[in-house]
Amino acid sequence: MDVFESKPLKLVSAAFYIVLMFLSFYCACYRLPVGLKYAINLLIFGWACAMFFLRPMFNRAIFCLRFFALFFFPYLMFWMWSVAIWISEFQTFNYILRGSLNIFYMLTNLMFASAAVYMFGEATMPLTLVGMTMANGLVALQVAASAGIGTFISEYIRLLITFADDTGGAMRQMELHDMVYGWGVMLIYYAIHKEKNHKTQAVCFLISALFFTLGFKRIAVPAVFCAAVMYHILCKWRPRHLQLLTDVIALVAGGCIFFYLWMIKSGLFVELANEFGVDLMYRDILYGYFSQFFELLPTYMGRGIRFIYTYATEDPSYPLATAATHNVYLELYLEVGFWCWWIWILFELAFRIHRVEERYTEIPAYALMAMNLYVFFTYLTDNTSFYYPINVLYRMAIMVWCLEISENSELVDPEREPLAVVKESRQKKRNKKGKEENVEEDFHICV
């Protein structure tokens, strides 16, 4: 069963979705008002609700609701924790509104991702990629027309050869921070996800690589590479105790990041960077300024979500024009405090992976671990926790991957079955596959 009743309706709907994606990602290219993409999020969600009432698909709706809750929990936690802080500090309405708006924006992002997967299923990723390509491609054409095609190509080659050390004016215009991290997700997805049509997969991979390298963020290059390698290692290794492994990784990663925050707080990080000649690009000033507002202790409860933006725009002594730390770990710790920060780390790196592995097998769990590595890598140097493309796309990718497994399940109603039934079905399938492999092996021995 499909959401759209006829093939013409499906094609028209796909075309309309691509147009909406073009507009959304053109906003992410800084060419249209920022708020337009959130309005489009709500439009797509409303469209999906209308389709549900006209032609309901209950299993898919339950699937999308499950993932919506799984992805929205940290933001809900941040907001509720912040509300308690705001009330205790008697904060102004404008202060509270500014902090709440970012959570609302992320809410609409997740509503959109869930709605898109509900309507288009496995086709969601390629359709979204078409819209992204149109938006980023139009910007590239505009920049090339302005700078000259020869200059555009020569600067692009120079950018690649020098690993972004030598960036000309045209390539600086192509450094679309929001988009490049989104293209990183697409690059990972088409590097590790086996599509039914290998030619389509290759084309999508090459398109993603082109726009990823046009935007070129140095932190994103090793992040993409490490994520893809990690996925393939896990697939080869097939660890028996995946949940224990993810728990250990989450605790070790959290400990390392916490130590990193200690280095920033103590000033040791800046000292080491200066000693080795690393250009922190004003992050030393940012770290020095914001270090006065937090303590690395269990008693530190945070300042409330989006404190950094609000304080930096209102404090006349703030030394820089940018109202951000370019470090998500520092930003979130400062804003939500010790306990909320640790819950976030453990939920993202362990609990969510457990849930995916339990219901949808270990393969999409490996993919989520790889995506987590990429996303958490970008957190080191940029403000990607609220960027539109990366947050929408990596969640959409995992949802599509899990949906493929759910809808190809032997169970009639896989999303409505208890977890124990799902696990039992998977085990029977594994046993059956094992017996078939043994029979085939015996046949070859006899021959």
PyMOL commands that set and color helices and strands:
alter all, ss='L'
color gray80, all
select helices_A, chain A and resi 7-28+35-54+58-89+93-147+149-161+169-174+177-192+198-215+220-237+242-266+268-275+283-293+307-314+328-360+362-378+384-386+388-407+419-446
alter helices_A, ss='H'
color red, helices_A
deselect
rebuild
show_as cartoon
